[in-house]
Amino acid sequence: GIPKEKYDADLKGEQERAASELEGEQAKAAERFKLYEKQVSDSAEYGDGQKKRADDLERTLARTTKTLDECGTKGGDKQKMLTTCQLEKRTLEDRLGSVEQMISKVKGALKAMSDAGKLTVKVERGFLIIALQGDILFDTGKSKLKDEAKPVLSELAAVLQQMPDRLFQVAGHTDNVGKESTNWHLSVDRAVNVVEFLVANGVTSKDLSAGGYASFQPVGDNGTEEGKASNRRVEFLLVPNLGELFGGK
């Protein structure tokens, strides 16, 4: 058989490698999970069930950290602890992979519209964002949808109907012209009008929410007319499904 000293040395080396890999994956996963938690807390769809899953994740990460500490100590069933570390690592990888597949699926569904320049799809502020220029949708300072915006929104509505299991928050934005309170109302009104149009064109109401950010999330320089035009926009934020991250429905 293998000498005990060699067996212990080999096992220790294997444990250290596994622990090092898991620590790296944990750090990445923890940052990404924090980001997804923030996304959901910012959306109207964050409920008690989602919060429970977030709490479950915190306990899982704490348990994994404890197991890692145990892997570095003497005594106990070392092989069992090593197996637990590896299982935790695979679980985190699988859950992150599920989220990445979901993002790719949404991007793929919107590719034709994106290629045609009707919208842009990007990952920003931790969200998958579908962005439409406000100048296409609304006149300056107005919240009524322009007639030329309706074909684009109708096409988008048809795409969103193909993703009934996905939640989207419609977010309105303004430039910095005018009073702050006026811009808050304007951004919300724009988002609500887009939601109402989408619902009227077949998108399920429960899959949508509306929010307004006034001028506080600019993407362009409000010191230029071009920058102001880019800031007058409506975005669709894909709300993460925490069930895909933490398990469950």
N, C-alpha and C positions, 0 to 999 in steps of 0.2 A: 504494500500500500504506500501511499504518499506520506512522507514524514510529517508529523504534526506541525513542526515549525514552518515547513514549506506551505502546508495547507493554510495555516493561519495567515502567512504573509500574502499568499495569492488572494485569499478571501478579502483581506484588508485592502489590497490594491484594487480589487474589483469594486468594493464598497465605496472607496474614495472616488473612483472614476464615476460611478453611478450617482453619488451624492453631488459631485461637482457639476455633472450634466443637469441634474434635477434642479440644483440651485439656480443655474443659468436660466432654465426654462421657467422656473417659478418667478424669477425676477421679471422676465418678459411678460409672462401671463398675468402677474399681479398688476403691472402697469396697464396692460390692455383691458383687464377686467375693470380697473378703476375708471378708465375712460368710458367703457360701456355703461357702467353704473351711473356716471355723470350724465351721459346722454339720456338715459331713461328717466333720471330724476328731473331733467329739464323738460321732459315731454309730459303731455296731459294724460298719457296712458300708464303712468307709473302708479301701480296699485299695491294693495297689501300682499297679494300673491307674489308679485315681482320682488317686493322688498324681502319677503321670506326667503326667496331663492338667493338674494344677495347675501343675506345673513348666513345661509347654508354654505355659500362659497367661502365666506370668511372663516367659518369653522373648519372647512376642508383644508384651506391653506394653513391654518394654525396647526391642524393635526399633522399635515405633511411636514411642517417645520419641526415639530416635536420628534417625528420619526427620523428626520435627518440628524437631529442631535443625538438620538439613540444609536444611530448607525455609527457614530464616531466614538462611542463609549465601549468599554469592555463588558463582557458578560452578556447573558441573555441569548435569545435565538437569533444569531447574526444573519443567517440565511433568510429567515422569515422577514426580518426588517429590510433586508436588501430587496426582497421581492415586493414588499409594500412600497418602497421608494420607486421602483420601476413601474408598478401599476399606477401610482399617482401621476408619474410623468406622462405615461401613455394617455391617461384620462384627460389631462390638461391639453395635450397635443390634439386629441380627437375633438375636443370641444372647440378649440380655436380653429381647427380645420373646418368644422361645420359652419362657423361664422364666415370664414373666407369663401367657402363655396356659395353661401347665400349672397354675398356681395357680388361675386362673379355672375351669378344668375341674374340679378337685377340689372347689372351693367349690360349683359348680353341682350336682355329684353329691350333695352333702350338704345341699342347700338345704331339702329337705322335712323332714328330721330337725331341722335348725336352726330352721326356722319353727315346728315343733311344740314347741320348747323342750326337746328330748331331749338336745341337745348345743349347744356353741357353737363357732364356727369363727373364728379370729382369726390375725393375723400378729403374733408377739411374739418377742423375743429372736432375731430373724432366721429363725424357723421359721414355717411354716404349721402351726397347732396346732388339733387337734380335742380339745376338753376335755369330760370327763364328771365330774360331782361325785362324790367318793368316798362321800358319804353315800347316794347312789343305789346304788352298787356294793357297799359293804362296811359292816359294823358298825364302830364305833369300836374301834381297836386290833386289828382282825381282818383277815385276808387272804382269807377264804373269800367267794366271790361270793354275794350275796343273791339269792334267787329272783326278786325284782322287777326285778333288773338284767338278767336273761337275755334278756327280749324286746327290750330296747334294744340289747344287744350283738349279738343275732341279726340285727336289722335293719341294724346297722352292718356286720356281716360280709357281708351281701348286697351292700351298697354297695361295700365294699372289693374284693369279687370282680370287680367291673366295672372295676377299675383294676389289672390284674395286672402292669403295668410300673412300678408305684410301690412304693417301699419306705417302711415306717413303723416308727418306734421307739415302743413303748409305754412311757411313763414314769410311774412311780408316785411320789406325793408324800405327805407326812404333815404334821401340825401339829408344834409343838415340845414337845408333852407327852411325857414319858418320856425314856429314855436315848438318846443319839445313836446308839449302835451298834444298839439295838433298832429305831429308826426307819429306819436304813439297810436292815436285813433286811426290815422290814415293807413299805417302799416297793418293794423288788425283788420280794418275794413277790406283792404285789398285781399288779405288772406281768406277772409270769410267769403267774399264774392267768388274767389277761385274754387273754394270748397263747394259752394252751392252749385256752381256750374258743373263741376265734376260729378256730383251726386245726381244732378239732373241728366247727366249723360252716362249713367249706369254704374258709377263707382259706389260701392257700399258705404253708407254713412259711418259705420263703426270702424272702418279702416282709415278714417281721416280725422285730423284735428287741425285747429287753426291757431296761429300765434303771431304776434307782432314784435319786432325788435327796434322800431323807429330807425334812428340813424346810428345806432351804437355798434353795429357790426359791418362797417364799410369794407368793401373790397377794392375800392378805388380812392383816389385823392379828391376829397371834397373841395379842394382849392381850384380844380379845373372842371370845365363843363363836361369833358369826357369822363372824368372820374365820378362826377355826380350822376351822370347817366347810368354808369355801371352799378352804382349803389342803389338806384331805384329799381328794385328787382323783387321777384318772388322765388322762393326756393322750396323744394320738397325734401324733407329730411327723413331718411329711412330710420324708423324707430327700432332699435335692436330688440330681438326676442330673447329674453333672458333664459327661457326654457332651453334654448340651444346651447347656452353657455353652462348652465348649472344642472341640466337634466330636468326631466319632467316636461309638462306641457305648458 
